[in-house]
Amino acid sequence: MRNEGFDSEMTRPRREPRQKSAGEALSALMRLCSRAERSSGDAMRLMRQWSVAENEREGVLRRLVEMKFIDDSRYAEAFVREKTDLAGWGEYKIRMALQRKGISRTTIDDALRTTDRDTMRMHLEQRIVRKMRTVKYTSPYDLRTKLMRYALSLGYDFDTAGDAVEKTMRDIPPQE
């Protein structure tokens, strides 16, 4: 049975996003941006959901940028800081996430230049040590392969991932 028209808890009917005028969208986005960083791509996506007229979206976005509610470089720097420090992501994963948000390549490059590569490597090594404790393996080759796959899934390049896995396996003898 399909639950059309209801949210996931099936307790209340799902509300369709209400259409908003350009002025309503501007005030709603100002409220949202004052609470948390948003990218220009986020703002455009929300305005599409709210069915703001296409010719008015650029004007609303321009006003938000002029009033400093939206700044893609500030957003990208905060995103990079959060994902490297808290989530332990690597450069490739961060780059792809920012591209999906509609951030320009030059802005992404500038934000990634602010990261400390040694700190990123240290975070990766810590994550690999934690993963090493929980992974099941039959041989050192099997362990190395699983740890390498894990490091690559975090968005690190092959050389950095390989170096971190080798260092971890040298420093901590695997338990069989």
NUDOPA-694281 format. One record per residue (C-alpha): z, x, y. Coordinates in steps of 0.1 Angstrom, whole numbers, plus 5000, padded with zeros to 4 digits. Layout:
BEGIN
ZXY
...
This chain:
BEGIN
500050005000
499050145034
501550125062
499050075090
500650015124
504050155114
505550505120
506550725091
510050565087
508450215086
511150085109
509150005141
505549945149
503650255160
502750245196
499250335207
499350575237
499150365269
496250435292
497350615323
495750655357
495251005372
498450955393
500550845363
499151135343
500051385370
503651255373
504051255335
502751605332
504851725360
507951595342
506851755309
506052085325
509352105343
511152085310
508952325290
505952555294
502652385288
499152535287
496152385304
494852295269
497952095262
497551905295
493951825287
494751705252
497551475265
495251335292
492551265265
495251085245
496250885275
492550795282
492550945316
488950925330
487051245322
486051305358
489751285369
491251525343
490051845360
491451725393
494851655378
494851995360
493852165393
496752005411
499152115383
497952475385
498152475424
501752345422
502552615396
503552365369
500852505346
500052885345
498252995313
499253355317
502953265321
502653035291
500953305270
503553565278
506353325269
504553225237
504053585227
507753675234
508953375214
506653425184
507353805181
511053785187
512053465170
509353385145
508353745136
504653665139
502053945142
499253985167
496453805147
498553495141
499653475178
496053535190
494753255168
497453005179
496753085216
493053045211
493652695195
495652605227
492652685248
493953015264
491253255275
490753585256
491553805286
494853615292
495753655255
494954025256
497154065288
500053885271
499754085239
499754415259
503354335270
504654345234
506554645220
504654745188
507754925175
509854615178
507154405161
507054665132
510854655129
510854275128
508154285100
510154535080
513254315083
511254015071
509854205042
513354325031
514553955031
511453845012
511954124987
515253984977
513853644968
510453724953
509953714915
507853994901
506954164868
506054514880
506154724912
502454654917
503154274915
505954314941
503754524964
500954264962
503253974970
504954154999
501554255013
500253905011
503453785028
503054035056
499453945061
500253575063
502553655092
499553775111
499854155109
496854385105
496354545071
497454895081
500654775097
501454545068
500654825043
502855075061
505754835063
505554735027
505355105015
508355205038
510354915025
509654984989
510555354994
513755275013
515055004990
514655054952
513354734936
515754564912
514154474879
